[in-house]
Amino acid sequence: MIRALARPALLGAALLATGLAGCGEAPVLRVDHAYVRLSAVKGNPSAAYFTVHGGPAATRLLSVTSPFVVKSELHASMQHNGAAMMMPERAIDVPAKAELTFAPGGRHAMFYDVNESVKPGGRIPLVFTFADNSRIEVTAPVIAAGDSAPKE
């Protein structure tokens, strides 16, 4: 009698677990791990680094701005004939469900004329604008030129 009752209970638990496994959350376009590294030389551009997580459909990252920055550009770092160089990018493809890491030595946002009130240890808002009309705002910690990336 116990064995006969246990089978339906086990089957029900297995079906519930299978059903829940298939109900994973849909991917959401989001940004995390953002931070701004200030330039070591006053007047030189600073850089923002972050990770973009693609949503259910592909889009393009059009800009990363901040009210504390006069001008920003998306950039890619690369090697050309043995020399490191940066190239501006008008937009960056964000495939559906992808993870794009913007990090030192690779893609990043260059910030020109950062407001003097922005100091290491502070935080500033960053606004990410995408081709699908999404806008995501995150608050990013600010670090000095030689500091390690913040751990989240």
PASEKE-34344 format. One line per field, with one value per atom (N, C-alpha, C, O): x, y, z; atom name; residue number from 1. Coordinates in Angstrom, 3 decimals, always signed. Layout:
! residues N
c1 = (X; ...)
c2 = (Y; ...)
c3 = (Z; ...)
kero = (CA; ...)
lovex = (NUM; ...)
! end
This chain:
! residues 152
c1 = (+0.806; +0.000; +0.862; +0.561; +1.907; +2.788; +3.467; +3.573; +3.927; +4.600; +3.659; +4.098; +2.398; +1.435; +1.190; +1.001; +1.190; +0.991; +2.251; +2.155; +3.389; +4.644; +4.879; +5.403; +4.505; +4.740; +4.053; +4.710; +2.756; +2.131; +2.779; +2.920; +3.166; +3.806; +5.143; +5.463; +5.924; +7.216; +7.021; +7.748; +6.049; +5.769; +5.351; +5.804; +4.487; +4.055; +5.220; +5.301; +6.125; +7.301; +8.203; +8.742; +8.372; +9.220; +8.616; +9.341; +7.298; +6.647; +6.740; +6.961; +6.577; +6.692; +8.099; +8.260; +9.108; +10.500; +10.778; +11.438; +10.284; +10.491; +9.803; +10.368; +8.598; +7.862; +8.553; +8.614; +9.068; +9.760; +11.065; +11.445; +11.761; +13.026; +12.797; +13.657; +11.670; +11.374; +10.834; +10.663; +10.561; +9.977; +11.027; +10.724; +12.249; +13.285; +12.862; +12.080; +13.378; +13.025; +13.542; +14.636; +12.753; +13.171; +14.339; +14.391; +15.269; +16.386; +15.892; +14.943; +16.549; +16.192; +17.430; +18.520; +17.267; +18.360; +18.733; +17.893; +20.007; +20.438; +21.932; +22.655; +22.371; +23.776; +24.196; +23.464; +25.376; +25.908; +27.425; +28.026; +28.027; +29.481; +30.062; +31.190; +29.312; +29.779; +30.668; +30.410; +31.710; +32.544; +33.249; +33.372; +33.713; +34.430; +35.823; +35.995; +36.825; +38.219; +38.645; +38.677; +38.971; +39.404; +40.793; +41.605; +41.041; +42.350; +43.407; +43.114; +44.625; +45.732; +46.172; +46.784; +45.857; +46.273; +45.036; +44.145; +44.990; +43.855; +43.672; +44.632; +42.433; +42.134; +42.086; +41.496; +42.703; +42.625; +41.305; +40.709; +40.857; +39.593; +39.691; +40.753; +38.560; +38.418; +37.677; +37.266; +37.505; +36.848; +35.824; +35.992; +34.763; +33.746; +33.781; +33.918; +33.655; +33.652; +32.393; +31.887; +31.890; +30.611; +30.351; +31.112; +29.265; +28.821; +27.377; +26.529; +27.116; +25.761; +25.257; +25.934; +24.060; +23.408; +22.256; +21.324; +22.327; +21.297; +19.965; +19.903; +18.902; +17.544; +17.042; +17.843; +15.742; +15.166; +15.377; +15.319; +15.619; +15.849; +17.153; +17.578; +17.774; +19.010; +18.714; +17.615; +19.706; +19.602; +21.012; +21.937; +21.172; +22.494; +22.643; +21.709; +23.822; +24.147; +24.557; +25.519; +23.829; +24.092; +24.984; +25.805; +24.825; +25.631; +25.629; +24.751; +26.650; +26.740; +27.063; +28.115; +26.166; +26.343; +26.205; +25.807; +26.545; +26.381; +26.196; +26.797; +25.377; +25.249; +26.532; +26.624; +27.524; +28.797; +29.878; +31.043; +29.487; +30.440; +29.954; +28.775; +30.867; +30.482; +30.287; +29.333; +31.174; +31.127; +31.519; +32.384; +30.865; +31.234; +31.262; +30.567; +32.079; +32.176; +32.365; +33.017; +31.791; +32.075; +33.367; +33.551; +34.262; +35.570; +35.888; +35.376; +36.737; +37.318; +38.829; +39.362; +39.517; +40.983; +41.408; +40.774; +42.483; +42.971; +44.451; +45.025; +45.048; +46.447; +46.486; +45.765; +47.326; +47.493; +48.974; +49.569; +49.571; +51.009; +51.839; +52.838; +51.419; +52.164; +51.931; +52.520; +51.079; +50.812; +49.367; +48.448; +49.196; +47.850; +47.178; +47.786; +45.923; +45.177; +43.700; +43.222; +42.996; +41.565; +40.827; +41.276; +39.686; +38.840; +37.441; +36.875; +36.881; +35.503; +34.540; +34.788; +33.449; +32.412; +31.087; +30.746; +30.338; +29.058; +28.023; +27.228; +28.034; +27.092; +27.690; +28.549; +27.225; +27.753; +26.591; +25.647; +26.666; +25.621; +25.557; +26.583; +24.346; +24.100; +23.175; +21.959; +23.741; +22.899; +21.951; +22.233; +20.846; +19.890; +20.593; +21.361; +20.332; +20.817; +22.341; +22.874; +23.043; +24.514; +24.996; +24.234; +26.256; +26.901; +28.124; +29.040; +28.140; +29.264; +29.982; +29.376; +31.261; +32.053; +32.899; +33.662; +32.757; +33.542; +34.586; +34.251; +35.864; +36.918; +38.192; +38.342; +39.118; +40.390; +41.054; +41.087; +41.580; +42.219; +41.244; +41.656; +39.967; +38.937; +37.967; +38.362; +36.712; +35.695; +35.457; +35.608; +35.079; +34.817; +34.106; +33.973; +33.659; +33.139; +34.177; +34.632; +34.543; +35.473; +34.650; +33.675; +35.047; +34.374; +35.327; +36.413; +34.907; +35.711; +35.139; +33.923; +36.025; +35.637; +34.715; +33.583; +35.224; +34.481; +34.447; +35.466; +33.302; +33.127; +34.144; +34.396; +34.722; +35.745; +35.225; +36.012; +33.910; +33.347; +33.410; +33.221; +33.669; +33.744; +35.108; +36.143; +35.099; +36.335; +36.326; +35.261; +37.526; +37.589; +36.840; +36.922; +36.123; +35.325; +33.887; +33.031; +33.614; +32.256; +31.503; +31.982; +30.337; +29.500; +28.848; +28.529; +28.652; +27.943; +26.940; +27.134; +25.865; +24.896; +25.421; +26.033; +25.172; +25.467; +24.157; +23.364; +23.931; +22.716; +23.118; +23.884; +22.592; +22.852; +21.639; +20.514; +21.862; +20.775; +20.953; +22.036; +19.849; +19.870; +18.958; +18.043; +19.213; +18.454; +16.993; +16.166; +16.648; +15.247; +14.486; +13.412; +15.040; +14.473; +14.565; +13.936; +15.327; +15.561; +16.585; +17.542; +16.364; +17.338; +17.489; +16.511; +18.729; +19.019; +19.951; +20.979; +19.593; +20.453; +21.000; +20.257; +22.306; +22.967; +23.830; +24.235; +24.100; +25.012; +26.333; +26.388; +27.397; +28.702; +29.687; +29.750; +30.459; +31.527; +32.630; +32.842; +33.320; +34.428; +35.721; +35.816; +36.721; +38.018; +39.123; +38.936; +40.268; +41.436; +42.114; +41.837; +42.994; +43.651; +44.337; +44.224; +45.033; +45.775; +45.040; +45.594; +43.798; +43.048; +42.544; +42.324; +42.367; +41.784; +40.278; +39.649; +39.724; +38.280; +37.544; +37.980; +36.428; +35.667; +35.082; +34.746; +34.968; +34.344; +32.903; +32.621; +32.009; +30.587; +30.104; +28.934)
c2 = (-1.183; +0.000; +1.264; +2.221; +1.267; +2.427; +2.623; +3.752; +1.544; +1.612; +2.198; +3.009; +1.813; +2.291; +3.794; +4.499; +4.286; +5.717; +6.526; +7.685; +5.950; +6.667; +6.967; +8.031; +6.056; +6.264; +7.522; +8.328; +7.725; +8.956; +10.207; +11.223; +10.133; +11.296; +11.590; +12.751; +10.563; +10.754; +11.264; +12.152; +10.715; +11.154; +12.624; +13.405; +13.000; +14.389; +15.327; +16.404; +14.930; +15.749; +15.883; +16.960; +14.795; +14.832; +15.748; +16.514; +15.684; +16.553; +18.014; +18.887; +18.289; +19.650; +20.190; +21.322; +19.398; +19.832; +20.073; +21.051; +19.195; +19.361; +20.627; +21.384; +20.854; +22.049; +23.326; +24.296; +23.332; +24.514; +24.754; +25.904; +23.690; +23.843; +24.502; +25.247; +24.249; +24.845; +26.255; +26.928; +26.719; +28.042; +29.055; +29.955; +28.934; +29.890; +31.287; +31.458; +32.270; +33.642; +34.015; +33.610; +34.787; +35.260; +36.227; +36.954; +36.242; +37.176; +38.623; +38.946; +39.472; +40.881; +41.693; +41.431; +42.678; +43.577; +44.323; +44.987; +44.212; +44.871; +45.166; +44.652; +45.997; +46.390; +46.215; +46.604; +45.630; +45.538; +45.664; +45.829; +45.585; +45.680; +46.959; +46.948; +48.049; +49.311; +50.057; +50.072; +50.670; +51.575; +52.540; +52.284; +53.651; +54.671; +54.796; +54.964; +54.711; +54.908; +56.283; +56.539; +57.162; +58.513; +58.484; +57.604; +59.441; +59.573; +59.971; +60.673; +59.515; +59.890; +61.333; +61.968; +61.840; +63.186; +64.068; +63.781; +65.135; +66.054; +66.552; +66.949; +66.521; +66.973; +65.842; +65.995; +64.708; +63.555; +62.817; +62.926; +62.073; +61.353; +60.229; +59.643; +59.947; +58.825; +57.718; +57.904; +56.563; +55.436; +54.783; +54.738; +54.279; +53.516; +52.084; +51.836; +51.151; +49.721; +49.115; +49.612; +48.049; +47.487; +46.191; +45.817; +45.509; +44.313; +44.536; +44.947; +44.255; +44.331; +42.911; +42.076; +42.641; +41.344; +41.535; +42.294; +40.836; +40.965; +40.423; +39.479; +41.022; +40.603; +39.538; +38.836; +39.409; +38.364; +38.617; +37.678; +39.862; +40.204; +40.981; +41.656; +40.884; +41.624; +43.123; +43.542; +43.918; +45.372; +45.911; +45.143; +47.201; +47.842; +48.858; +49.597; +48.889; +49.921; +51.161; +51.130; +52.249; +53.478; +54.452; +55.143; +54.510; +55.465; +55.124; +54.424; +55.647; +55.632; +57.066; +57.591; +57.695; +59.096; +59.263; +58.345; +60.460; +60.818; +62.326; +63.062; +62.795; +64.244; +64.901; +66.128; +64.103; +64.640; +64.653; +64.927; +64.354; +64.231; +65.090; +65.052; +65.866; +66.722; +65.899; +66.129; +64.951; +64.170; +62.726; +62.470; +61.784; +60.377; +59.710; +60.123; +58.669; +57.868; +56.412; +56.097; +55.533; +54.105; +53.831; +54.322; +53.054; +52.776; +51.288; +50.555; +50.873; +49.526; +49.684; +50.431; +48.990; +48.960; +47.775; +46.720; +47.955; +46.868; +47.042; +48.103; +46.009; +46.048; +46.209; +45.516; +47.120; +47.318; +47.514; +48.491; +46.589; +46.630; +46.727; +47.445; +46.001; +45.949; +47.114; +47.171; +48.042; +49.203; +49.160; +48.791; +49.547; +49.621; +50.893; +51.963; +50.757; +51.925; +51.776; +50.673; +52.892; +52.887; +53.419; +54.348; +52.810; +53.251; +53.539; +52.715; +54.701; +54.958; +54.021; +53.637; +53.665; +52.839; +53.577; +54.059; +53.670; +54.388; +53.654; +54.275; +52.332; +51.498; +50.109; +49.725; +49.362; +48.013; +47.042; +47.221; +46.010; +44.987; +44.261; +43.885; +44.072; +43.302; +42.148; +42.325; +40.978; +39.843; +39.437; +39.674; +38.836; +38.343; +37.359; +36.512; +37.471; +36.563; +36.527; +35.639; +37.469; +37.488; +38.276; +39.014; +38.105; +38.884; +39.545; +38.861; +40.871; +41.632; +42.333; +43.108; +42.066; +42.677; +43.796; +43.583; +44.971; +46.139; +46.312; +46.640; +46.088; +46.012; +46.666; +46.859; +47.010; +47.583; +46.697; +45.473; +47.344; +46.625; +46.185; +45.598; +46.454; +46.075; +47.222; +48.388; +46.889; +47.920; +48.674; +48.127; +49.948; +50.807; +52.072; +52.296; +52.884; +54.209; +55.227; +55.195; +56.119; +57.202; +58.399; +58.767; +59.009; +60.178; +61.371; +61.350; +62.395; +63.607; +64.718; +64.857; +65.500; +66.633; +66.206; +66.676; +65.310; +64.862; +66.009; +66.656; +66.255; +67.322; +67.168; +66.057; +68.275; +68.245; +67.746; +67.371; +67.737; +67.253; +65.721; +65.164; +65.053; +63.584; +63.170; +63.524; +62.423; +62.020; +60.519; +59.910; +59.914; +58.497; +58.276; +59.092; +57.180; +56.874; +57.340; +56.945; +58.174; +58.643; +57.721; +56.643; +58.152; +57.390; +58.385; +59.510; +57.955; +58.801; +57.957; +56.755; +58.602; +57.880; +57.723; +58.637; +56.559; +56.303; +55.935; +55.167; +56.481; +56.190; +55.462; +55.981; +54.260; +53.413; +53.511; +53.241; +53.896; +54.040; +52.997; +52.840; +52.282; +51.190; +51.500; +52.316; +50.844; +51.066; +50.664; +51.154; +49.788; +49.378; +50.348; +50.020; +51.538; +52.601; +52.321; +53.021; +51.322; +51.071; +52.065; +52.420; +52.503; +53.331; +52.714; +52.487; +52.452; +51.852; +52.794; +53.213; +53.125; +53.966; +53.139; +52.457; +53.212; +52.555; +53.594; +54.591; +53.353; +54.214; +53.476; +52.359; +54.111; +53.459; +54.060; +55.279; +53.205; +53.733; +54.343; +53.950; +55.306; +55.990; +55.596; +55.632; +55.217; +54.833; +55.675; +56.270; +55.717; +56.437; +55.608; +54.418; +56.244; +55.614; +54.301; +53.350; +54.204; +53.002; +51.971; +50.918; +52.263; +51.360; +50.125; +50.154; +49.046; +47.825; +48.031; +48.831; +47.284; +47.343; +46.947; +46.047; +47.621; +47.261; +45.863; +45.401; +45.206; +43.888; +44.058; +44.788; +43.399; +43.529; +42.341; +42.283)
c3 = (+0.000; +0.000; +0.000; -0.713; +0.781; +0.833; -0.513; -0.993; -1.127; -2.411; -3.472; -4.286; -3.483; -4.464; -4.293; -5.284; -3.072; -2.843; -3.148; -3.554; -2.966; -3.174; -4.648; -4.977; -5.544; -6.973; -7.500; -8.158; -7.239; -7.728; -7.126; -7.806; -5.870; -5.242; -5.901; -6.156; -6.178; -6.850; -8.263; -8.707; -8.974; -10.326; -10.321; -11.159; -9.378; -9.277; -8.996; -9.586; -8.100; -7.783; -8.997; -9.253; -9.753; -10.946; -12.004; -12.638; -12.208; -13.184; -12.761; -13.601; -11.483; -10.981; -11.210; -11.666; -10.900; -11.098; -12.576; -12.926; -13.449; -14.886; -15.371; -16.160; -14.906; -15.296; -14.853; -15.608; -13.646; -13.139; -13.868; -14.087; -14.250; -14.969; -16.319; -16.791; -16.944; -18.236; -18.126; -19.142; -16.919; -16.712; -16.288; -15.506; -16.780; -16.427; -16.844; -17.779; -16.152; -16.469; -17.847; -18.241; -18.575; -19.893; -19.714; -18.723; -20.659; -20.537; -20.592; -21.306; -19.832; -19.766; -20.135; -19.626; -21.017; -21.339; -20.068; -19.461; -19.663; -18.433; -18.487; -19.341; -17.566; -17.450; -16.003; -15.092; -15.780; -14.423; -14.450; -15.511; -13.288; -13.106; -13.715; -14.208; -13.687; -14.259; -13.272; -12.068; -13.800; -13.008; -13.939; -15.137; -13.387; -14.152; -13.572; -12.365; -14.451; -14.035; -14.537; -15.741; -13.591; -13.955; -14.576; -14.287; -15.414; -16.048; -15.015; -14.047; -15.237; -14.357; -14.618; -13.760; -15.807; -16.202; -16.340; -17.139; -15.562; -15.621; -17.059; -17.720; -17.521; -18.884; -19.904; -20.973; -19.581; -20.485; -20.252; -19.181; -21.252; -21.064; -20.043; -19.832; -19.419; -18.496; -19.237; -20.382; -18.585; -19.253; -18.342; -17.123; -18.953; -18.234; -18.743; -19.941; -17.814; -18.121; -17.512; -16.506; -18.116; -17.699; -18.455; -19.348; -18.085; -18.797; -19.231; -18.439; -20.512; -21.051; -21.242; -21.843; -20.726; -20.889; -21.868; -21.602; -23.012; -24.034; -23.574; -22.786; -24.068; -23.734; -24.693; -25.310; -24.826; -25.668; -27.164; -27.957; -27.557; -28.965; -29.095; -28.157; -30.242; -30.511; -30.552; -30.916; -30.176; -30.272; -30.502; -30.766; -30.403; -30.526; -29.408; -29.098; -28.805; -27.823; -28.602; -29.370; -28.403; -29.144; -28.390; -28.995; -27.061; -26.299; -24.824; -24.319; -24.148; -22.688; -22.301; -22.667; -21.565; -21.205; -19.694; -18.976; -19.241; -17.839; -17.762; -18.545; -16.832; -16.671; -16.163; -16.141; -15.756; -15.265; -16.340; -16.053; -17.588; -18.688; -19.857; -20.211; -20.456; -21.577; -22.848; -23.590; -23.104; -24.337; -24.028; -23.191; -24.720; -24.570; -25.932; -26.860; -26.036; -27.259; -26.877; -25.881; -27.673; -27.535; -28.286; -29.400; -27.690; -28.295; -28.232; -27.386; -29.140; -29.109; -29.137; -29.958; -28.252; -28.264; -29.109; -29.084; -29.853; -30.707; -30.985; -30.738; -31.492; -31.914; -33.432; -34.149; -33.922; -35.357; -35.634; -35.180; -36.379; -36.675; -35.401; -35.354; -34.371; -33.122; -32.184; -31.104; -32.582; -31.724; -31.227; -31.958; -29.969; -29.406; -29.908; -29.946; -30.287; -30.740; -30.367; -30.102; -30.351; -30.066; -31.277; -31.948; -31.537; -32.645; -32.103; -31.384; -32.441; -32.027; -32.769; -33.912; -32.105; -32.717; -32.591; -31.511; -33.685; -33.664; -32.833; -32.128; -32.917; -32.160; -32.053; -32.847; -31.065; -30.839; -30.792; -30.022; -31.623; -31.642; -30.305; -29.737; -29.817; -28.596; -28.994; -29.058; -29.260; -29.651; -28.524; -27.350; -28.885; -27.888; -26.968; -27.424; -25.688; -24.652; -24.516; -23.851; -25.128; -25.080; -23.865; -23.241; -23.549; -22.492; -23.110; -23.568; -23.124; -23.672; -22.534; -21.795; -22.392; -21.334; -21.924; -22.866; -21.369; -21.755; -20.655; -19.517; -21.005; -19.990; -20.509; -21.716; -19.601; -20.036; -21.091; -20.967; -22.126; -23.218; -24.294; -25.295; -24.108; -25.073; -25.281; -25.305; -25.429; -25.608; -24.296; -23.203; -24.443; -23.300; -23.781; -24.984; -22.852; -23.173; -22.721; -21.578; -23.613; -23.275; -22.835; -23.490; -21.716; -21.178; -21.250; -20.672; -21.961; -22.126; -21.255; -21.122; -20.669; -19.833; -18.692; -18.575; -17.862; -16.680; -15.673; -15.432; -15.097; -14.130; -12.996; -12.531; -12.557; -11.504; -10.164; -9.296; -9.988; -8.724; -8.623; -7.542; -9.728; -9.734; -9.194; -9.758; -8.104; -7.428; -7.155; -7.057; -7.031; -6.644; -5.329; -4.412; -5.252; -4.079; -4.209; -3.417; -5.197; -5.430; -6.375; -6.725; -6.778; -7.707; -8.666; -8.283; -9.929; -10.886; -11.670; -11.852; -12.132; -12.946; -14.377; -14.930; -14.961; -16.368; -17.046; -16.501; -18.236; -18.995; -20.275; -21.088; -20.437; -21.600; -22.520; -22.097; -23.776; -24.736; -25.839; -26.403; -26.133; -27.101; -28.283; -28.174; -29.408; -30.636; -30.520; -31.289; -29.583; -29.406; -28.506; -28.001; -28.308; -27.469; -25.978; -25.184; -25.583; -24.160; -23.640; -24.329; -22.412; -21.698; -20.319; -19.607; -19.962; -18.664; -17.917; -18.450; -16.687; -15.860; -14.710; -14.005; -14.534; -13.408; -12.700; -13.298; -11.443; -10.695; -10.570; -10.056; -11.045; -11.125; -10.135; -9.980; -9.462; -8.615; -9.471; -10.619; -8.889; -9.561; -8.863; -7.636; -9.666; -9.106; -9.739; -10.801; -9.078; -9.591; -10.679; -10.833; -11.421; -12.571; -12.231; -13.006; -11.128; -10.821; -9.981; -9.666; -9.616; -8.734; -9.478; -10.689; -8.725; -9.276; -9.461; -8.768; -10.413; -10.657; -9.379; -8.662; -9.096; -7.892; -8.006; -9.096; -6.877; -6.838; -6.397; -5.447; -7.070; -6.710; -5.965; -5.586)
kero = (N; CA; C; O; N; CA; C; O; N; CA; C; O; N; CA; C; O; N; CA; C; O; N; CA; C; O; N; CA; C; O; N; CA; C; O; N; CA; C; O; N; CA; C; O; N; CA; C; O; N; CA; C; O; N; CA; C; O; N; CA; C; O; N; CA; C; O; N; CA; C; O; N; CA; C; O; N; CA; C; O; N; CA; C; O; N; CA; C; O; N; CA; C; O; N; CA; C; O; N; CA; C; O; N; CA; C; O; N; CA; C; O; N; CA; C; O; N; CA; C; O; N; CA; C; O; N; CA; C; O; N; CA; C; O; N; CA; C; O; N; CA; C; O; N; CA; C; O; N; CA; C; O; N; CA; C; O; N; CA; C; O; N; CA; C; O; N; CA; C; O; N; CA; C; O; N; CA; C; O; N; CA; C; O; N; CA; C; O; N; CA; C; O; N; CA; C; O; N; CA; C; O; N; CA; C; O; N; CA; C; O; N; CA; C; O; N; CA; C; O; N; CA; C; O; N; CA; C; O; N; CA; C; O; N; CA; C; O; N; CA; C; O; N; CA; C; O; N; CA; C; O; N; CA; C; O; N; CA; C; O; N; CA; C; O; N; CA; C; O; N; CA; C; O; N; CA; C; O; N; CA; C; O; N; CA; C; O; N; CA; C; O; N; CA; C; O; N; CA; C; O; N; CA; C; O; N; CA; C; O; N; CA; C; O; N; CA; C; O; N; CA; C; O; N; CA; C; O; N; CA; C; O; N; CA; C; O; N; CA; C; O; N; CA; C; O; N; CA; C; O; N; CA; C; O; N; CA; C; O; N; CA; C; O; N; CA; C; O; N; CA; C; O; N; CA; C; O; N; CA; C; O; N; CA; C; O; N; CA; C; O; N; CA; C; O; N; CA; C; O; N; CA; C; O; N; CA; C; O; N; CA; C; O; N; CA; C; O; N; CA; C; O; N; CA; C; O; N; CA; C; O; N; CA; C; O; N; CA; C; O; N; CA; C; O; N; CA; C; O; N; CA; C; O; N; CA; C; O; N; CA; C; O; N; CA; C; O; N; CA; C; O; N; CA; C; O; N; CA; C; O; N; CA; C; O; N; CA; C; O; N; CA; C; O; N; CA; C; O; N; CA; C; O; N; CA; C; O; N; CA; C; O; N; CA; C; O; N; CA; C; O; N; CA; C; O; N; CA; C; O; N; CA; C; O; N; CA; C; O; N; CA; C; O; N; CA; C; O; N; CA; C; O; N; CA; C; O; N; CA; C; O; N; CA; C; O; N; CA; C; O; N; CA; C; O; N; CA; C; O; N; CA; C; O; N; CA; C; O; N; CA; C; O; N; CA; C; O; N; CA; C; O; N; CA; C; O; N; CA; C; O; N; CA; C; O; N; CA; C; O; N; CA; C; O; N; CA; C; O; N; CA; C; O; N; CA; C; O; N; CA; C; O; N; CA; C; O; N; CA; C; O; N; CA; C; O; N; CA; C; O; N; CA; C; O; N; CA; C; O; N; CA; C; O; N; CA; C; O; N; CA; C; O)
lovex = (1; 1; 1; 1; 2; 2; 2; 2; 3; 3; 3; 3; 4; 4; 4; 4; 5; 5; 5; 5; 6; 6; 6; 6; 7; 7; 7; 7; 8; 8; 8; 8; 9; 9; 9; 9; 10; 10; 10; 10; 11; 11; 11; 11; 12; 12; 12; 12; 13; 13; 13; 13; 14; 14; 14; 14; 15; 15; 15; 15; 16; 16; 16; 16; 17; 17; 17; 17; 18; 18; 18; 18; 19; 19; 19; 19; 20; 20; 20; 20; 21; 21; 21; 21; 22; 22; 22; 22; 23; 23; 23; 23; 24; 24; 24; 24; 25; 25; 25; 25; 26; 26; 26; 26; 27; 27; 27; 27; 28; 28; 28; 28; 29; 29; 29; 29; 30; 30; 30; 30; 31; 31; 31; 31; 32; 32; 32; 32; 33; 33; 33; 33; 34; 34; 34; 34; 35; 35; 35; 35; 36; 36; 36; 36; 37; 37; 37; 37; 38; 38; 38; 38; 39; 39; 39; 39; 40; 40; 40; 40; 41; 41; 41; 41; 42; 42; 42; 42; 43; 43; 43; 43; 44; 44; 44; 44; 45; 45; 45; 45; 46; 46; 46; 46; 47; 47; 47; 47; 48; 48; 48; 48; 49; 49; 49; 49; 50; 50; 50; 50; 51; 51; 51; 51; 52; 52; 52; 52; 53; 53; 53; 53; 54; 54; 54; 54; 55; 55; 55; 55; 56; 56; 56; 56; 57; 57; 57; 57; 58; 58; 58; 58; 59; 59; 59; 59; 60; 60; 60; 60; 61; 61; 61; 61; 62; 62; 62; 62; 63; 63; 63; 63; 64; 64; 64; 64; 65; 65; 65; 65; 66; 66; 66; 66; 67; 67; 67; 67; 68; 68; 68; 68; 69; 69; 69; 69; 70; 70; 70; 70; 71; 71; 71; 71; 72; 72; 72; 72; 73; 73; 73; 73; 74; 74; 74; 74; 75; 75; 75; 75; 76; 76; 76; 76; 77; 77; 77; 77; 78; 78; 78; 78; 79; 79; 79; 79; 80; 80; 80; 80; 81; 81; 81; 81; 82; 82; 82; 82; 83; 83; 83; 83; 84; 84; 84; 84; 85; 85; 85; 85; 86; 86; 86; 86; 87; 87; 87; 87; 88; 88; 88; 88; 89; 89; 89; 89; 90; 90; 90; 90; 91; 91; 91; 91; 92; 92; 92; 92; 93; 93; 93; 93; 94; 94; 94; 94; 95; 95; 95; 95; 96; 96; 96; 96; 97; 97; 97; 97; 98; 98; 98; 98; 99; 99; 99; 99; 100; 100; 100; 100; 101; 101; 101; 101; 102; 102; 102; 102; 103; 103; 103; 103; 104; 104; 104; 104; 105; 105; 105; 105; 106; 106; 106; 106; 107; 107; 107; 107; 108; 108; 108; 108; 109; 109; 109; 109; 110; 110; 110; 110; 111; 111; 111; 111; 112; 112; 112; 112; 113; 113; 113; 113; 114; 114; 114; 114; 115; 115; 115; 115; 116; 116; 116; 116; 117; 117; 117; 117; 118; 118; 118; 118; 119; 119; 119; 119; 120; 120; 120; 120; 121; 121; 121; 121; 122; 122; 122; 122; 123; 123; 123; 123; 124; 124; 124; 124; 125; 125; 125; 125; 126; 126; 126; 126; 127; 127; 127; 127; 128; 128; 128; 128; 129; 129; 129; 129; 130; 130; 130; 130; 131; 131; 131; 131; 132; 132; 132; 132; 133; 133; 133; 133; 134; 134; 134; 134; 135; 135; 135; 135; 136; 136; 136; 136; 137; 137; 137; 137; 138; 138; 138; 138; 139; 139; 139; 139; 140; 140; 140; 140; 141; 141; 141; 141; 142; 142; 142; 142; 143; 143; 143; 143; 144; 144; 144; 144; 145; 145; 145; 145; 146; 146; 146; 146; 147; 147; 147; 147; 148; 148; 148; 148; 149; 149; 149; 149; 150; 150; 150; 150; 151; 151; 151; 151; 152; 152; 152; 152)
! end
